[in-house]
Amino acid sequence: MERWASDFNSWDICDDCCGLFARTPFAYQKALEWSEREEEFVKRAAFSLIARLAMKSSRTSDEQLESFLPVIVRESTDDRNMVRKAVNWALRQIGKRHARLNAKAIETARQIKALDSRSARWIASDALRELTGEAVQVRLQRRVKV
């Protein structure tokens, strides 16, 4: 994973590889480690992994996903486009998992929106638009009733 990540130079290769990486037992730890790295596509990989874990992995617990929220806040001021978009993607995917995580993600987006950063405000506004939107809210309500 490290060797591949060090060669990432485009968002599509990064995100496709993270689809594979998310299936490994190392995904959670790598997401945390890579979120602190400076290389643009390695940092993007951290948030791509988080998004994939929220979307696909039944092995990822709610507590694990919730533990990523402070990481998302911390990195939301990174103004590099490839990182910013992945941070946003991770936050939105966590918030679409189910109603409780939706509320946590909305709360996190509001916290991010208060930061003095153009990137953070963009991430928060985009995430809030989707997470509070009718389509997501209706789908989450249906999940509770089933």
Secondary structure, DSSP 8 states (H G I E B T S, - for coil): -HHHHHT--SHHHHHHHHHHHTTSTTHHHHHHHHHT--SHHHHHHHHHHHHHHHHH-TTS-HHHHHHTHHHHHHHTT---HHHHHHHHHHHHHHHTS-HHHHHHHHHHHHHHHTSS-HHHHHHHHHHHHHHTSHHHHHHHHHHHH-
